[in-house]
Amino acid sequence: MTRSVYPIYRRVMEPVRRSRPLARRLFGIECPGGSPYFLWDLVTLGLRRVVCARSLEGLSVCDMGCGPVAALSVLAAGRGCSDVTGVDVVPEFIEHARAVLDMTEADVELVLSDFGRELGDRSFDLILYNSAYIPDEWGEREGINRGYALETVPTAVTWSGGEDGTDSIREFLLSMPSHLGPGGSLILGFNRLYVPESRVDSVVEESDLRVERTWRWRLLPAVVLEIRR
């Protein structure tokens, strides 16, 4: 897939990404009927594969940018974590995610915060982040809006990666290592169609962190990095 075919992909995949039965099968979530939101994207699928491939028994997990259905939070909670915290900056997302958690009966704490600003001195073994990675010029030209309008924040907050697609990744890498426990990892996902892997690697190096492991898939444009101090 390339950027040139993305508008076609968006039209074809929209009903799939809104499918409640598929979201239930992939992530174990129950969603309210008539939800206006997309339930996952291609990077969420990559992060799902990484989460499902490792043992989370007894670990504390933070799902940064958990979105309106907290799909990765629910997935992690079902894999034996000691505690799971979903964080998002969008009030509507937190409100909708709370309804999803009530229906799913998942033990997840939700926090309204811009990255770790409201987390105090809390630390986690794993911090997951499906980053905002679409460069502003491309997103604005294509009218990217994730399929919904938001009342409390500019819609671009949900997708904008700044001029080159790395702004939110850079802020995540600067702000979240202080919330890692001993031996903890940041699990960062992005879409290589919009931001080259080499560019993200450079941002990691600028942050004095290191990439411990990289996951790629032939038919999935997601890239997932495990990053440590």
C-alpha positions as YAML, in Angstrom:
chain: A
units: angstrom
residues:
- id: 1
  name: MET
  ca: [0.00, 0.00, 0.00]
- id: 2
  name: THR
  ca: [1.18, 3.54, -0.77]
- id: 3
  name: ARG
  ca: [-0.10, 6.99, 0.13]
- id: 4
  name: SER
  ca: [-1.61, 7.30, -3.34]
- id: 5
  name: VAL
  ca: [-4.06, 4.47, -2.67]
- id: 6
  name: TYR
  ca: [-4.92, 5.55, 0.85]
- id: 7
  name: PRO
  ca: [-8.19, 7.31, -0.12]
- id: 8
  name: ILE
  ca: [-9.39, 4.04, -1.67]
- id: 9
  name: TYR
  ca: [-8.28, 2.09, 1.40]
- id: 10
  name: ARG
  ca: [-10.10, 4.55, 3.64]
- id: 11
  name: ARG
  ca: [-13.39, 4.05, 1.80]
- id: 12
  name: VAL
  ca: [-13.09, 0.27, 1.65]
- id: 13
  name: MET
  ca: [-11.91, -0.19, 5.24]
- id: 14
  name: GLU
  ca: [-14.27, 2.24, 6.97]
- id: 15
  name: PRO
  ca: [-17.05, -0.30, 7.64]
- id: 16
  name: VAL
  ca: [-14.45, -2.90, 8.66]
- id: 17
  name: ARG
  ca: [-12.85, -0.56, 11.19]
- id: 18
  name: ARG
  ca: [-16.29, 0.21, 12.62]
- id: 19
  name: SER
  ca: [-17.31, -3.45, 12.89]
- id: 20
  name: ARG
  ca: [-18.28, -4.29, 16.46]
- id: 21
  name: PRO
  ca: [-18.12, -8.09, 15.93]
- id: 22
  name: LEU
  ca: [-14.62, -7.81, 14.46]
- id: 23
  name: ALA
  ca: [-13.44, -5.55, 17.31]
- id: 24
  name: ARG
  ca: [-14.81, -8.11, 19.75]
- id: 25
  name: ARG
  ca: [-12.90, -10.89, 18.01]
- id: 26
  name: LEU
  ca: [-9.63, -8.98, 17.70]
- id: 27
  name: PHE
  ca: [-9.50, -7.19, 21.05]
- id: 28
  name: GLY
  ca: [-12.27, -8.59, 23.24]
- id: 29
  name: ILE
  ca: [-14.10, -5.27, 23.44]
- id: 30
  name: GLU
  ca: [-17.83, -4.66, 23.55]
- id: 31
  name: CYS
  ca: [-18.88, -1.35, 21.97]
- id: 32
  name: PRO
  ca: [-22.12, 0.64, 22.33]
- id: 33
  name: GLY
  ca: [-24.35, 0.51, 19.27]
- id: 34
  name: GLY
  ca: [-24.19, 3.52, 17.00]
- id: 35
  name: SER
  ca: [-20.64, 4.44, 18.02]
- id: 36
  name: PRO
  ca: [-19.33, 7.21, 15.70]
- id: 37
  name: TYR
  ca: [-15.71, 6.15, 16.05]
- id: 38
  name: PHE
  ca: [-13.27, 3.97, 14.20]
- id: 39
  name: LEU
  ca: [-12.37, 1.11, 16.54]
- id: 40
  name: TRP
  ca: [-8.80, 0.37, 15.36]
- id: 41
  name: ASP
  ca: [-6.27, 1.07, 12.59]
- id: 42
  name: LEU
  ca: [-3.39, -0.81, 10.97]
- id: 43
  name: VAL
  ca: [-0.93, 0.21, 13.68]
- id: 44
  name: THR
  ca: [-3.34, -1.06, 16.35]
- id: 45
  name: LEU
  ca: [-3.17, -4.44, 14.60]
- id: 46
  name: GLY
  ca: [0.63, -4.39, 14.74]
- id: 47
  name: LEU
  ca: [0.61, -3.51, 18.43]
- id: 48
  name: ARG
  ca: [-1.93, -6.26, 19.03]
- id: 49
  name: ARG
  ca: [0.46, -8.81, 17.54]
- id: 50
  name: VAL
  ca: [3.27, -7.63, 19.80]
- id: 51
  name: VAL
  ca: [1.09, -7.66, 22.91]
- id: 52
  name: CYS
  ca: [-0.23, -11.15, 22.14]
- id: 53
  name: ALA
  ca: [3.28, -12.51, 21.53]
- id: 54
  name: ARG
  ca: [4.66, -11.71, 24.99]
- id: 55
  name: SER
  ca: [3.81, -12.59, 28.56]
- id: 56
  name: LEU
  ca: [2.16, -9.74, 30.48]
- id: 57
  name: GLU
  ca: [1.49, -11.73, 33.63]
- id: 58
  name: GLY
  ca: [1.89, -9.45, 36.65]
- id: 59
  name: LEU
  ca: [3.06, -6.43, 34.66]
- id: 60
  name: SER
  ca: [1.74, -2.88, 34.91]
- id: 61
  name: VAL
  ca: [0.80, -1.44, 31.51]
- id: 62
  name: CYS
  ca: [0.00, 2.06, 30.29]
- id: 63
  name: ASP
  ca: [-1.89, 2.44, 27.01]
- id: 64
  name: MET
  ca: [-0.93, 5.95, 25.93]
- id: 65
  name: GLY
  ca: [-3.42, 7.48, 23.51]
- id: 66
  name: CYS
  ca: [-5.90, 4.71, 24.28]
- id: 67
  name: GLY
  ca: [-8.54, 6.24, 21.99]
- id: 68
  name: PRO
  ca: [-12.32, 5.94, 22.22]
- id: 69
  name: VAL
  ca: [-12.48, 2.17, 22.79]
- id: 70
  name: ALA
  ca: [-9.23, 1.49, 24.69]
- id: 71
  name: ALA
  ca: [-8.72, -1.62, 22.56]
- id: 72
  name: LEU
  ca: [-5.13, -2.28, 23.62]
- id: 73
  name: SER
  ca: [-6.00, -1.59, 27.26]
- id: 74
  name: VAL
  ca: [-8.71, -4.25, 27.19]
- id: 75
  name: LEU
  ca: [-6.42, -6.66, 25.38]
- id: 76
  name: ALA
  ca: [-3.66, -6.17, 27.97]
- id: 77
  name: ALA
  ca: [-6.09, -6.49, 30.88]
- id: 78
  name: GLY
  ca: [-7.14, -9.88, 29.58]
- id: 79
  name: ARG
  ca: [-3.56, -11.17, 29.60]
- id: 80
  name: GLY
  ca: [-2.91, -11.18, 33.31]
- id: 81
  name: CYS
  ca: [-1.55, -7.67, 33.93]
- id: 82
  name: SER
  ca: [-1.40, -6.48, 37.53]
- id: 83
  name: ASP
  ca: [-2.90, -3.16, 36.44]
- id: 84
  name: VAL
  ca: [-3.70, -1.32, 33.21]
- id: 85
  name: THR
  ca: [-4.07, 2.43, 32.71]
- id: 86
  name: GLY
  ca: [-5.50, 3.99, 29.56]
- id: 87
  name: VAL
  ca: [-4.53, 7.61, 28.88]
- id: 88
  name: ASP
  ca: [-5.91, 10.04, 26.32]
- id: 89
  name: VAL
  ca: [-6.01, 13.81, 25.86]
- id: 90
  name: VAL
  ca: [-9.49, 13.82, 24.28]
- id: 91
  name: PRO
  ca: [-12.37, 14.02, 26.79]
- id: 92
  name: GLU
  ca: [-14.86, 12.42, 24.38]
- id: 93
  name: PHE
  ca: [-12.53, 9.45, 23.96]
- id: 94
  name: ILE
  ca: [-12.24, 8.92, 27.70]
- id: 95
  name: GLU
  ca: [-16.00, 9.14, 28.12]
- id: 96
  name: HIS
  ca: [-16.67, 6.65, 25.32]
- id: 97
  name: ALA
  ca: [-13.88, 4.32, 26.49]
- id: 98
  name: ARG
  ca: [-15.47, 4.26, 29.93]
- id: 99
  name: ALA
  ca: [-18.72, 3.01, 28.37]
- id: 100
  name: VAL
  ca: [-16.75, 0.33, 26.51]
- id: 101
  name: LEU
  ca: [-15.03, -0.77, 29.71]
- id: 102
  name: ASP
  ca: [-18.37, -0.99, 31.52]
- id: 103
  name: MET
  ca: [-19.78, -3.22, 28.78]
- id: 104
  name: THR
  ca: [-16.60, -5.30, 28.53]
- id: 105
  name: GLU
  ca: [-16.15, -5.54, 32.31]
- id: 106
  name: ALA
  ca: [-12.43, -4.90, 31.93]
- id: 107
  name: ASP
  ca: [-10.40, -3.69, 34.90]
- id: 108
  name: VAL
  ca: [-8.76, -0.60, 33.38]
- id: 109
  name: GLU
  ca: [-8.21, 2.83, 34.90]
- id: 110
  name: LEU
  ca: [-8.73, 5.77, 32.55]
- id: 111
  name: VAL
  ca: [-6.84, 9.05, 32.89]
- id: 112
  name: LEU
  ca: [-7.44, 12.27, 30.95]
- id: 113
  name: SER
  ca: [-3.95, 13.59, 30.26]
- id: 114
  name: ASP
  ca: [-1.62, 14.96, 27.61]
- id: 115
  name: PHE
  ca: [1.05, 12.26, 27.74]
- id: 116
  name: GLY
  ca: [2.21, 11.80, 31.35]
- id: 117
  name: ARG
  ca: [1.32, 15.20, 32.77]
- id: 118
  name: GLU
  ca: [-1.46, 13.87, 35.02]
- id: 119
  name: LEU
  ca: [0.28, 10.62, 35.98]
- id: 120
  name: GLY
  ca: [2.31, 12.08, 38.82]
- id: 121
  name: ASP
  ca: [5.12, 9.74, 39.87]
- id: 122
  name: ARG
  ca: [3.45, 6.57, 38.62]
- id: 123
  name: SER
  ca: [5.61, 4.06, 36.75]
- id: 124
  name: PHE
  ca: [4.87, 1.09, 34.48]
- id: 125
  name: ASP
  ca: [6.59, -1.98, 33.10]
- id: 126
  name: LEU
  ca: [5.26, -1.35, 29.58]
- id: 127
  name: ILE
  ca: [3.99, 1.83, 27.96]
- id: 128
  name: LEU
  ca: [2.21, 1.30, 24.63]
- id: 129
  name: TYR
  ca: [1.73, 4.12, 22.15]
- id: 130
  name: ASN
  ca: [-0.05, 4.08, 18.79]
- id: 131
  name: SER
  ca: [1.42, 7.39, 17.76]
- id: 132
  name: ALA
  ca: [-0.02, 10.29, 15.76]
- id: 133
  name: TYR
  ca: [2.23, 10.07, 12.71]
- id: 134
  name: ILE
  ca: [0.57, 11.70, 9.67]
- id: 135
  name: PRO
  ca: [2.46, 14.78, 8.38]
- id: 136
  name: ASP
  ca: [0.27, 17.89, 8.58]
- id: 137
  name: GLU
  ca: [0.48, 18.87, 4.91]
- id: 138
  name: TRP
  ca: [-0.62, 15.44, 3.70]
- id: 139
  name: GLY
  ca: [-3.34, 15.04, 6.32]
- id: 140
  name: GLU
  ca: [-4.85, 18.44, 5.62]
- id: 141
  name: ARG
  ca: [-4.72, 17.92, 1.85]
- id: 142
  name: GLU
  ca: [-6.50, 14.57, 2.11]
- id: 143
  name: GLY
  ca: [-9.01, 15.77, 4.70]
- id: 144
  name: ILE
  ca: [-7.98, 13.18, 7.25]
- id: 145
  name: ASN
  ca: [-10.29, 13.41, 10.24]
- id: 146
  name: ARG
  ca: [-10.43, 9.83, 11.53]
- id: 147
  name: GLY
  ca: [-14.11, 9.73, 10.62]
- id: 148
  name: TYR
  ca: [-15.46, 12.07, 13.28]
- id: 149
  name: ALA
  ca: [-15.42, 15.63, 14.54]
- id: 150
  name: LEU
  ca: [-14.51, 16.50, 18.12]
- id: 151
  name: GLU
  ca: [-15.99, 19.30, 20.18]
- id: 152
  name: THR
  ca: [-13.31, 19.79, 22.82]
- id: 153
  name: VAL
  ca: [-10.06, 19.61, 20.82]
- id: 154
  name: PRO
  ca: [-8.94, 20.24, 17.23]
- id: 155
  name: THR
  ca: [-9.57, 17.06, 15.25]
- id: 156
  name: ALA
  ca: [-5.94, 17.10, 14.05]
- id: 157
  name: VAL
  ca: [-4.85, 16.13, 17.57]
- id: 158
  name: THR
  ca: [-5.93, 12.58, 16.78]
- id: 159
  name: TRP
  ca: [-3.67, 12.21, 13.73]
- id: 160
  name: SER
  ca: [-1.18, 15.06, 13.38]
- id: 161
  name: GLY
  ca: [2.49, 14.19, 13.61]
- id: 162
  name: GLY
  ca: [3.57, 17.72, 12.77]
- id: 163
  name: GLU
  ca: [5.55, 18.78, 9.72]
- id: 164
  name: ASP
  ca: [7.44, 15.50, 9.24]
- id: 165
  name: GLY
  ca: [5.26, 13.08, 11.20]
- id: 166
  name: THR
  ca: [7.48, 12.79, 14.28]
- id: 167
  name: ASP
  ca: [6.30, 15.56, 16.63]
- id: 168
  name: SER
  ca: [4.12, 13.34, 18.83]
- id: 169
  name: ILE
  ca: [6.69, 10.55, 18.72]
- id: 170
  name: ARG
  ca: [9.38, 12.96, 19.89]
- id: 171
  name: GLU
  ca: [7.21, 14.24, 22.75]
- id: 172
  name: PHE
  ca: [6.36, 10.69, 23.79]
- id: 173
  name: LEU
  ca: [10.04, 9.73, 23.90]
- id: 174
  name: LEU
  ca: [10.93, 12.83, 25.90]
- id: 175
  name: SER
  ca: [8.11, 12.66, 28.44]
- id: 176
  name: MET
  ca: [7.39, 8.98, 29.08]
- id: 177
  name: PRO
  ca: [10.74, 7.34, 30.02]
- id: 178
  name: SER
  ca: [10.41, 8.94, 33.47]
- id: 179
  name: HIS
  ca: [7.31, 6.76, 33.95]
- id: 180
  name: LEU
  ca: [9.13, 3.51, 33.25]
- id: 181
  name: GLY
  ca: [9.88, 1.16, 36.10]
- id: 182
  name: PRO
  ca: [13.19, -0.75, 36.35]
- id: 183
  name: GLY
  ca: [13.72, -2.74, 33.17]
- id: 184
  name: GLY
  ca: [10.61, -1.21, 31.60]
- id: 185
  name: SER
  ca: [10.01, -0.69, 27.88]
- id: 186
  name: LEU
  ca: [8.28, 1.77, 25.59]
- id: 187
  name: ILE
  ca: [6.35, 0.00, 22.81]
- id: 188
  name: LEU
  ca: [5.95, 2.52, 19.98]
- id: 189
  name: GLY
  ca: [3.86, 1.92, 16.86]
- id: 190
  name: PHE
  ca: [3.73, 3.98, 13.67]
- id: 191
  name: ASN
  ca: [2.88, 3.60, 9.97]
- id: 192
  name: ARG
  ca: [5.88, 3.55, 7.65]
- id: 193
  name: LEU
  ca: [3.74, 4.87, 4.77]
- id: 194
  name: TYR
  ca: [3.71, 8.27, 6.47]
- id: 195
  name: VAL
  ca: [6.92, 8.46, 8.46]
- id: 196
  name: PRO
  ca: [10.07, 6.55, 7.41]
- id: 197
  name: GLU
  ca: [11.55, 4.17, 9.93]
- id: 198
  name: SER
  ca: [14.95, 5.85, 9.61]
- id: 199
  name: ARG
  ca: [13.41, 9.15, 10.68]
- id: 200
  name: VAL
  ca: [11.93, 7.59, 13.80]
- id: 201
  name: ASP
  ca: [15.24, 5.86, 14.59]
- id: 202
  name: SER
  ca: [16.91, 9.30, 14.48]
- id: 203
  name: VAL
  ca: [14.38, 10.69, 16.94]
- id: 204
  name: VAL
  ca: [15.06, 7.75, 19.27]
- id: 205
  name: GLU
  ca: [18.79, 8.46, 19.12]
- id: 206
  name: GLU
  ca: [18.20, 12.15, 19.83]
- id: 207
  name: SER
  ca: [16.34, 11.12, 22.98]
- id: 208
  name: ASP
  ca: [19.34, 9.09, 24.25]
- id: 209
  name: LEU
  ca: [17.25, 5.92, 24.12]
- id: 210
  name: ARG
  ca: [17.88, 2.70, 22.23]
- id: 211
  name: VAL
  ca: [15.77, 0.43, 20.07]
- id: 212
  name: GLU
  ca: [15.80, -3.01, 21.67]
- id: 213
  name: ARG
  ca: [13.69, -4.76, 19.01]
- id: 214
  name: THR
  ca: [11.78, -3.97, 15.82]
- id: 215
  name: TRP
  ca: [8.71, -5.72, 14.40]
- id: 216
  name: ARG
  ca: [7.71, -5.43, 10.74]
- id: 217
  name: TRP
  ca: [5.18, -7.32, 8.62]
- id: 218
  name: ARG
  ca: [5.10, -7.85, 4.87]
- id: 219
  name: LEU
  ca: [1.40, -7.06, 4.36]
- id: 220
  name: LEU
  ca: [1.00, -4.63, 7.26]
- id: 221
  name: PRO
  ca: [2.63, -1.18, 7.01]
- id: 222
  name: ALA
  ca: [2.87, -0.89, 10.79]
- id: 223
  name: VAL
  ca: [6.27, -0.80, 12.47]
- id: 224
  name: VAL
  ca: [6.55, -1.45, 16.21]
- id: 225
  name: LEU
  ca: [9.65, -0.60, 18.22]
- id: 226
  name: GLU
  ca: [10.57, -1.73, 21.70]
- id: 227
  name: ILE
  ca: [12.61, 1.11, 23.21]
- id: 228
  name: ARG
  ca: [14.60, 1.19, 26.42]
- id: 229
  name: ARG
  ca: [16.76, 3.64, 28.32]
...
